[in-house]
Amino acid sequence: MRTTSQLVLDLTKKKALLYLIPGKVKYEGVVKDLPKGYKPKLILEVFEYTDLDKDGEFDVVRQRKV
């Protein structure tokens, strides 16, 4: 089994944080099919890992894609 993404839920702030691992997943966005005038109950934030740094760890760049 391999990790292609990570999802963190912050239920206190009603947020879902999605972290994408480069080269492992193709993010195509989100389809918003809520009824007209309906507000979502959860905010989705998408993060993409960028290049490896000198310590061999990924840097994270926050990009809102929703």
Phi and psi restraints in degrees (range 20) as a CNS / XPLOR table:
assign (resid 1 and name C) (resid 2 and name N)
       (resid 2 and name CA) (resid 2 and name C) 1.0 -125.8 20.0 2
assign (resid 2 and name N) (resid 2 and name CA)
       (resid 2 and name C) (resid 3 and name N) 1.0 149.9 20.0 2
assign (resid 2 and name C) (resid 3 and name N)
       (resid 3 and name CA) (resid 3 and name C) 1.0 -89.0 20.0 2
assign (resid 3 and name N) (resid 3 and name CA)
       (resid 3 and name C) (resid 4 and name N) 1.0 126.8 20.0 2
assign (resid 3 and name C) (resid 4 and name N)
       (resid 4 and name CA) (resid 4 and name C) 1.0 -112.1 20.0 2
assign (resid 4 and name N) (resid 4 and name CA)
       (resid 4 and name C) (resid 5 and name N) 1.0 -15.9 20.0 2
assign (resid 4 and name C) (resid 5 and name N)
       (resid 5 and name CA) (resid 5 and name C) 1.0 -163.5 20.0 2
assign (resid 5 and name N) (resid 5 and name CA)
       (resid 5 and name C) (resid 6 and name N) 1.0 165.5 20.0 2
assign (resid 5 and name C) (resid 6 and name N)
       (resid 6 and name CA) (resid 6 and name C) 1.0 -132.4 20.0 2
assign (resid 6 and name N) (resid 6 and name CA)
       (resid 6 and name C) (resid 7 and name N) 1.0 137.4 20.0 2
assign (resid 6 and name C) (resid 7 and name N)
       (resid 7 and name CA) (resid 7 and name C) 1.0 -120.9 20.0 2
assign (resid 7 and name N) (resid 7 and name CA)
       (resid 7 and name C) (resid 8 and name N) 1.0 126.4 20.0 2
assign (resid 7 and name C) (resid 8 and name N)
       (resid 8 and name CA) (resid 8 and name C) 1.0 -116.9 20.0 2
assign (resid 8 and name N) (resid 8 and name CA)
       (resid 8 and name C) (resid 9 and name N) 1.0 132.0 20.0 2
assign (resid 8 and name C) (resid 9 and name N)
       (resid 9 and name CA) (resid 9 and name C) 1.0 -108.0 20.0 2
assign (resid 9 and name N) (resid 9 and name CA)
       (resid 9 and name C) (resid 10 and name N) 1.0 124.5 20.0 2
assign (resid 9 and name C) (resid 10 and name N)
       (resid 10 and name CA) (resid 10 and name C) 1.0 -109.7 20.0 2
assign (resid 10 and name N) (resid 10 and name CA)
       (resid 10 and name C) (resid 11 and name N) 1.0 90.6 20.0 2
assign (resid 10 and name C) (resid 11 and name N)
       (resid 11 and name CA) (resid 11 and name C) 1.0 -73.1 20.0 2
assign (resid 11 and name N) (resid 11 and name CA)
       (resid 11 and name C) (resid 12 and name N) 1.0 -21.8 20.0 2
assign (resid 11 and name C) (resid 12 and name N)
       (resid 12 and name CA) (resid 12 and name C) 1.0 -65.5 20.0 2
assign (resid 12 and name N) (resid 12 and name CA)
       (resid 12 and name C) (resid 13 and name N) 1.0 -42.7 20.0 2
assign (resid 12 and name C) (resid 13 and name N)
       (resid 13 and name CA) (resid 13 and name C) 1.0 -96.7 20.0 2
assign (resid 13 and name N) (resid 13 and name CA)
       (resid 13 and name C) (resid 14 and name N) 1.0 1.4 20.0 2
assign (resid 13 and name C) (resid 14 and name N)
       (resid 14 and name CA) (resid 14 and name C) 1.0 54.5 20.0 2
assign (resid 14 and name N) (resid 14 and name CA)
       (resid 14 and name C) (resid 15 and name N) 1.0 54.9 20.0 2
assign (resid 14 and name C) (resid 15 and name N)
       (resid 15 and name CA) (resid 15 and name C) 1.0 -128.4 20.0 2
assign (resid 15 and name N) (resid 15 and name CA)
       (resid 15 and name C) (resid 16 and name N) 1.0 146.5 20.0 2
assign (resid 15 and name C) (resid 16 and name N)
       (resid 16 and name CA) (resid 16 and name C) 1.0 -117.2 20.0 2
assign (resid 16 and name N) (resid 16 and name CA)
       (resid 16 and name C) (resid 17 and name N) 1.0 124.6 20.0 2
assign (resid 16 and name C) (resid 17 and name N)
       (resid 17 and name CA) (resid 17 and name C) 1.0 -110.1 20.0 2
assign (resid 17 and name N) (resid 17 and name CA)
       (resid 17 and name C) (resid 18 and name N) 1.0 119.0 20.0 2
assign (resid 17 and name C) (resid 18 and name N)
       (resid 18 and name CA) (resid 18 and name C) 1.0 -109.7 20.0 2
assign (resid 18 and name N) (resid 18 and name CA)
       (resid 18 and name C) (resid 19 and name N) 1.0 122.7 20.0 2
assign (resid 18 and name C) (resid 19 and name N)
       (resid 19 and name CA) (resid 19 and name C) 1.0 -108.4 20.0 2
assign (resid 19 and name N) (resid 19 and name CA)
       (resid 19 and name C) (resid 20 and name N) 1.0 123.4 20.0 2
assign (resid 19 and name C) (resid 20 and name N)
       (resid 20 and name CA) (resid 20 and name C) 1.0 -101.0 20.0 2
assign (resid 20 and name N) (resid 20 and name CA)
       (resid 20 and name C) (resid 21 and name N) 1.0 134.3 20.0 2
assign (resid 20 and name C) (resid 21 and name N)
       (resid 21 and name CA) (resid 21 and name C) 1.0 -94.5 20.0 2
assign (resid 21 and name N) (resid 21 and name CA)
       (resid 21 and name C) (resid 22 and name N) 1.0 126.1 20.0 2
assign (resid 21 and name C) (resid 22 and name N)
       (resid 22 and name CA) (resid 22 and name C) 1.0 -62.1 20.0 2
assign (resid 22 and name N) (resid 22 and name CA)
       (resid 22 and name C) (resid 23 and name N) 1.0 139.1 20.0 2
assign (resid 22 and name C) (resid 23 and name N)
       (resid 23 and name CA) (resid 23 and name C) 1.0 77.3 20.0 2
assign (resid 23 and name N) (resid 23 and name CA)
       (resid 23 and name C) (resid 24 and name N) 1.0 -1.0 20.0 2
assign (resid 23 and name C) (resid 24 and name N)
       (resid 24 and name CA) (resid 24 and name C) 1.0 -113.2 20.0 2
assign (resid 24 and name N) (resid 24 and name CA)
       (resid 24 and name C) (resid 25 and name N) 1.0 -18.6 20.0 2
assign (resid 24 and name C) (resid 25 and name N)
       (resid 25 and name CA) (resid 25 and name C) 1.0 -146.1 20.0 2
assign (resid 25 and name N) (resid 25 and name CA)
       (resid 25 and name C) (resid 26 and name N) 1.0 143.9 20.0 2
assign (resid 25 and name C) (resid 26 and name N)
       (resid 26 and name CA) (resid 26 and name C) 1.0 -107.3 20.0 2
assign (resid 26 and name N) (resid 26 and name CA)
       (resid 26 and name C) (resid 27 and name N) 1.0 113.4 20.0 2
assign (resid 26 and name C) (resid 27 and name N)
       (resid 27 and name CA) (resid 27 and name C) 1.0 -88.2 20.0 2
assign (resid 27 and name N) (resid 27 and name CA)
       (resid 27 and name C) (resid 28 and name N) 1.0 121.7 20.0 2
assign (resid 27 and name C) (resid 28 and name N)
       (resid 28 and name CA) (resid 28 and name C) 1.0 -109.5 20.0 2
assign (resid 28 and name N) (resid 28 and name CA)
       (resid 28 and name C) (resid 29 and name N) 1.0 6.9 20.0 2
assign (resid 28 and name C) (resid 29 and name N)
       (resid 29 and name CA) (resid 29 and name C) 1.0 98.2 20.0 2
assign (resid 29 and name N) (resid 29 and name CA)
       (resid 29 and name C) (resid 30 and name N) 1.0 -166.8 20.0 2
assign (resid 29 and name C) (resid 30 and name N)
       (resid 30 and name CA) (resid 30 and name C) 1.0 -126.4 20.0 2
assign (resid 30 and name N) (resid 30 and name CA)
       (resid 30 and name C) (resid 31 and name N) 1.0 138.2 20.0 2
assign (resid 30 and name C) (resid 31 and name N)
       (resid 31 and name CA) (resid 31 and name C) 1.0 -95.3 20.0 2
assign (resid 31 and name N) (resid 31 and name CA)
       (resid 31 and name C) (resid 32 and name N) 1.0 119.9 20.0 2
assign (resid 31 and name C) (resid 32 and name N)
       (resid 32 and name CA) (resid 32 and name C) 1.0 -97.3 20.0 2
assign (resid 32 and name N) (resid 32 and name CA)
       (resid 32 and name C) (resid 33 and name N) 1.0 104.3 20.0 2
assign (resid 32 and name C) (resid 33 and name N)
       (resid 33 and name CA) (resid 33 and name C) 1.0 -119.4 20.0 2
assign (resid 33 and name N) (resid 33 and name CA)
       (resid 33 and name C) (resid 34 and name N) 1.0 34.4 20.0 2
assign (resid 33 and name C) (resid 34 and name N)
       (resid 34 and name CA) (resid 34 and name C) 1.0 -73.0 20.0 2
assign (resid 34 and name N) (resid 34 and name CA)
       (resid 34 and name C) (resid 35 and name N) 1.0 153.0 20.0 2
assign (resid 34 and name C) (resid 35 and name N)
       (resid 35 and name CA) (resid 35 and name C) 1.0 -61.5 20.0 2
assign (resid 35 and name N) (resid 35 and name CA)
       (resid 35 and name C) (resid 36 and name N) 1.0 152.0 20.0 2
assign (resid 35 and name C) (resid 36 and name N)
       (resid 36 and name CA) (resid 36 and name C) 1.0 -57.3 20.0 2
assign (resid 36 and name N) (resid 36 and name CA)
       (resid 36 and name C) (resid 37 and name N) 1.0 131.3 20.0 2
assign (resid 36 and name C) (resid 37 and name N)
       (resid 37 and name CA) (resid 37 and name C) 1.0 84.6 20.0 2
assign (resid 37 and name N) (resid 37 and name CA)
       (resid 37 and name C) (resid 38 and name N) 1.0 -2.3 20.0 2
assign (resid 37 and name C) (resid 38 and name N)
       (resid 38 and name CA) (resid 38 and name C) 1.0 -87.9 20.0 2
assign (resid 38 and name N) (resid 38 and name CA)
       (resid 38 and name C) (resid 39 and name N) 1.0 132.9 20.0 2
assign (resid 38 and name C) (resid 39 and name N)
       (resid 39 and name CA) (resid 39 and name C) 1.0 -98.2 20.0 2
assign (resid 39 and name N) (resid 39 and name CA)
       (resid 39 and name C) (resid 40 and name N) 1.0 136.0 20.0 2
assign (resid 39 and name C) (resid 40 and name N)
       (resid 40 and name CA) (resid 40 and name C) 1.0 -65.9 20.0 2
assign (resid 40 and name N) (resid 40 and name CA)
       (resid 40 and name C) (resid 41 and name N) 1.0 149.5 20.0 2
assign (resid 40 and name C) (resid 41 and name N)
       (resid 41 and name CA) (resid 41 and name C) 1.0 -90.6 20.0 2
assign (resid 41 and name N) (resid 41 and name CA)
       (resid 41 and name C) (resid 42 and name N) 1.0 -7.7 20.0 2
assign (resid 41 and name C) (resid 42 and name N)
       (resid 42 and name CA) (resid 42 and name C) 1.0 -136.5 20.0 2
assign (resid 42 and name N) (resid 42 and name CA)
       (resid 42 and name C) (resid 43 and name N) 1.0 133.2 20.0 2
assign (resid 42 and name C) (resid 43 and name N)
       (resid 43 and name CA) (resid 43 and name C) 1.0 -90.9 20.0 2
assign (resid 43 and name N) (resid 43 and name CA)
       (resid 43 and name C) (resid 44 and name N) 1.0 133.5 20.0 2
assign (resid 43 and name C) (resid 44 and name N)
       (resid 44 and name CA) (resid 44 and name C) 1.0 -105.9 20.0 2
assign (resid 44 and name N) (resid 44 and name CA)
       (resid 44 and name C) (resid 45 and name N) 1.0 126.2 20.0 2
assign (resid 44 and name C) (resid 45 and name N)
       (resid 45 and name CA) (resid 45 and name C) 1.0 -119.8 20.0 2
assign (resid 45 and name N) (resid 45 and name CA)
       (resid 45 and name C) (resid 46 and name N) 1.0 134.6 20.0 2
assign (resid 45 and name C) (resid 46 and name N)
       (resid 46 and name CA) (resid 46 and name C) 1.0 -113.4 20.0 2
assign (resid 46 and name N) (resid 46 and name CA)
       (resid 46 and name C) (resid 47 and name N) 1.0 132.1 20.0 2
assign (resid 46 and name C) (resid 47 and name N)
       (resid 47 and name CA) (resid 47 and name C) 1.0 -119.7 20.0 2
assign (resid 47 and name N) (resid 47 and name CA)
       (resid 47 and name C) (resid 48 and name N) 1.0 143.5 20.0 2
assign (resid 47 and name C) (resid 48 and name N)
       (resid 48 and name CA) (resid 48 and name C) 1.0 -118.9 20.0 2
assign (resid 48 and name N) (resid 48 and name CA)
       (resid 48 and name C) (resid 49 and name N) 1.0 132.4 20.0 2
assign (resid 48 and name C) (resid 49 and name N)
       (resid 49 and name CA) (resid 49 and name C) 1.0 -72.4 20.0 2
assign (resid 49 and name N) (resid 49 and name CA)
       (resid 49 and name C) (resid 50 and name N) 1.0 142.8 20.0 2
assign (resid 49 and name C) (resid 50 and name N)
       (resid 50 and name CA) (resid 50 and name C) 1.0 -109.2 20.0 2
assign (resid 50 and name N) (resid 50 and name CA)
       (resid 50 and name C) (resid 51 and name N) 1.0 -157.7 20.0 2
assign (resid 50 and name C) (resid 51 and name N)
       (resid 51 and name CA) (resid 51 and name C) 1.0 -59.1 20.0 2
assign (resid 51 and name N) (resid 51 and name CA)
       (resid 51 and name C) (resid 52 and name N) 1.0 156.3 20.0 2
assign (resid 51 and name C) (resid 52 and name N)
       (resid 52 and name CA) (resid 52 and name C) 1.0 -66.4 20.0 2
assign (resid 52 and name N) (resid 52 and name CA)
       (resid 52 and name C) (resid 53 and name N) 1.0 140.7 20.0 2
assign (resid 52 and name C) (resid 53 and name N)
       (resid 53 and name CA) (resid 53 and name C) 1.0 -92.4 20.0 2
assign (resid 53 and name N) (resid 53 and name CA)
       (resid 53 and name C) (resid 54 and name N) 1.0 -175.3 20.0 2
assign (resid 53 and name C) (resid 54 and name N)
       (resid 54 and name CA) (resid 54 and name C) 1.0 -65.8 20.0 2
assign (resid 54 and name N) (resid 54 and name CA)
       (resid 54 and name C) (resid 55 and name N) 1.0 -18.8 20.0 2
assign (resid 54 and name C) (resid 55 and name N)
       (resid 55 and name CA) (resid 55 and name C) 1.0 -87.6 20.0 2
assign (resid 55 and name N) (resid 55 and name CA)
       (resid 55 and name C) (resid 56 and name N) 1.0 -0.2 20.0 2
assign (resid 55 and name C) (resid 56 and name N)
       (resid 56 and name CA) (resid 56 and name C) 1.0 82.2 20.0 2
assign (resid 56 and name N) (resid 56 and name CA)
       (resid 56 and name C) (resid 57 and name N) 1.0 12.7 20.0 2
assign (resid 56 and name C) (resid 57 and name N)
       (resid 57 and name CA) (resid 57 and name C) 1.0 -105.1 20.0 2
assign (resid 57 and name N) (resid 57 and name CA)
       (resid 57 and name C) (resid 58 and name N) 1.0 153.1 20.0 2
assign (resid 57 and name C) (resid 58 and name N)
       (resid 58 and name CA) (resid 58 and name C) 1.0 -79.0 20.0 2
assign (resid 58 and name N) (resid 58 and name CA)
       (resid 58 and name C) (resid 59 and name N) 1.0 141.6 20.0 2
assign (resid 58 and name C) (resid 59 and name N)
       (resid 59 and name CA) (resid 59 and name C) 1.0 -86.9 20.0 2
assign (resid 59 and name N) (resid 59 and name CA)
       (resid 59 and name C) (resid 60 and name N) 1.0 152.4 20.0 2
assign (resid 59 and name C) (resid 60 and name N)
       (resid 60 and name CA) (resid 60 and name C) 1.0 -115.9 20.0 2
assign (resid 60 and name N) (resid 60 and name CA)
       (resid 60 and name C) (resid 61 and name N) 1.0 130.1 20.0 2
assign (resid 60 and name C) (resid 61 and name N)
       (resid 61 and name CA) (resid 61 and name C) 1.0 -113.5 20.0 2
assign (resid 61 and name N) (resid 61 and name CA)
       (resid 61 and name C) (resid 62 and name N) 1.0 126.9 20.0 2
assign (resid 61 and name C) (resid 62 and name N)
       (resid 62 and name CA) (resid 62 and name C) 1.0 -82.9 20.0 2
assign (resid 62 and name N) (resid 62 and name CA)
       (resid 62 and name C) (resid 63 and name N) 1.0 122.5 20.0 2
assign (resid 62 and name C) (resid 63 and name N)
       (resid 63 and name CA) (resid 63 and name C) 1.0 -132.6 20.0 2
assign (resid 63 and name N) (resid 63 and name CA)
       (resid 63 and name C) (resid 64 and name N) 1.0 118.6 20.0 2
assign (resid 63 and name C) (resid 64 and name N)
       (resid 64 and name CA) (resid 64 and name C) 1.0 -83.0 20.0 2
assign (resid 64 and name N) (resid 64 and name CA)
       (resid 64 and name C) (resid 65 and name N) 1.0 118.7 20.0 2
assign (resid 64 and name C) (resid 65 and name N)
       (resid 65 and name CA) (resid 65 and name C) 1.0 -112.9 20.0 2
assign (resid 65 and name N) (resid 65 and name CA)
       (resid 65 and name C) (resid 66 and name N) 1.0 5.1 20.0 2
